[in-house]
Amino acid sequence: KEWSNALVGYFVGKRLLFKIVKEHLQKKWRKWGGVSVITGDNGTFLFKFDNSAARDIVLSNGLWEALGAYLALRRWEEGMSLSKDSFSSIPVWVKLSNVPSELWTKSGLSYVASALGVPL
């Protein structure tokens, strides 16, 4: 499928110009292969990668940002709309402070993080 290596995204809380998004993210992601950037509705973007490996690296390696705005990403699915409404949830990074040492285990940190949502 032509769009199987694509991601859909938007910048949380900020609208960025297409030209800035395209230049900034192509520069960050080019080490994994080529990416085409297409603008969608209401501040959304479609990122079409040359290969699935590049798509997966970008999706799993980051909290990506441009000009102080964080990018929410998800895989493209056939029939989905290019709108923010297609996002039912987004991953967030959380800095934990003053966590008791006995909770510094996988299950302990998962327990603490579950107060905010579903830990990844």
C-alpha positions in Angstrom: 0.0 0.0 0.0 1.3 3.4 -0.9 0.7 5.0 2.5 1.7 2.0 4.7 4.9 3.7 5.7 3.2 6.9 6.9 2.6 8.6 10.2 0.0 11.2 11.1 0.9 13.9 13.6 0.2 17.3 15.0 2.0 19.7 17.3 0.3 19.9 20.7 -0.8 23.4 21.7 0.8 25.2 18.8 0.3 25.7 15.1 3.6 25.6 13.1 4.1 26.7 9.5 4.3 23.8 7.0 7.7 25.0 5.7 9.2 25.0 9.2 7.9 21.6 10.0 9.1 20.1 6.8 12.6 21.5 7.0 13.0 20.8 10.7 11.8 17.2 10.7 13.4 16.2 7.4 16.7 17.3 8.8 16.2 15.3 12.0 14.9 12.2 10.4 17.0 12.0 7.2 19.6 9.7 8.8 17.0 6.9 8.6 15.9 7.6 5.1 13.7 10.0 3.1 10.4 11.4 4.3 7.8 13.5 2.5 5.7 15.9 4.5 2.2 16.7 3.6 -0.1 19.1 5.4 -3.5 18.0 6.5 -6.5 19.6 8.1 -6.3 22.0 11.1 -2.6 21.7 11.8 -2.1 18.0 11.1 0.7 16.6 9.0 1.2 13.3 7.1 4.8 12.0 7.1 5.4 9.4 4.4 8.7 7.5 4.8 10.7 5.6 2.2 10.6 2.4 4.3 8.9 0.9 7.3 12.1 0.7 9.4 12.5 4.5 9.3 8.8 5.0 10.2 9.1 2.6 13.2 12.3 4.3 14.4 10.7 7.7 14.4 7.5 6.4 16.0 9.3 4.6 18.8 12.3 6.9 19.5 11.1 10.1 20.8 9.3 12.8 22.0 9.9 14.9 18.9 9.7 18.7 19.0 10.0 21.7 16.8 10.3 25.3 18.1 9.2 24.2 21.6 6.1 22.4 20.4 5.8 18.6 20.9 4.7 16.3 18.1 2.0 13.7 18.7 2.4 10.8 16.2 0.5 7.7 15.3 0.6 5.3 12.4 -1.5 6.0 9.4 -4.5 3.7 8.9 -6.6 3.2 5.8 -9.7 5.4 5.9 -8.5 7.6 8.8 -9.1 11.3 8.6 -6.1 13.7 8.8 -7.5 15.5 11.8 -6.7 15.8 15.5 -9.9 13.9 16.2 -8.2 10.7 15.0 -6.0 10.8 18.2 -7.8 9.3 21.2 -4.6 9.4 23.3 -1.0 10.5 23.0 2.1 9.4 24.8 3.7 11.8 27.2 7.1 11.8 29.0 6.9 12.3 32.8 9.8 13.3 35.1 9.4 11.5 38.4 10.9 13.1 41.5 11.2 11.9 45.1 10.1 8.3 44.3 11.0 6.0 47.2 13.9 3.6 46.3 11.7 0.5 46.9 9.5 1.6 43.9 12.5 1.8 41.5 11.5 -1.4 39.9 9.6 -2.1 36.7 6.4 -2.9 38.6 7.0 -0.1 41.1 7.4 2.6 38.5 4.5 1.2 36.5 2.4 1.5 39.6 3.4 5.2 40.1 2.9 6.0 36.4 -0.5 4.4 36.4 -1.8 7.3 38.4 -1.4 9.4 35.2 -2.7 6.8 32.7 -1.5 3.6 31.0 2.3 3.3 31.3 4.1 2.3 28.1 
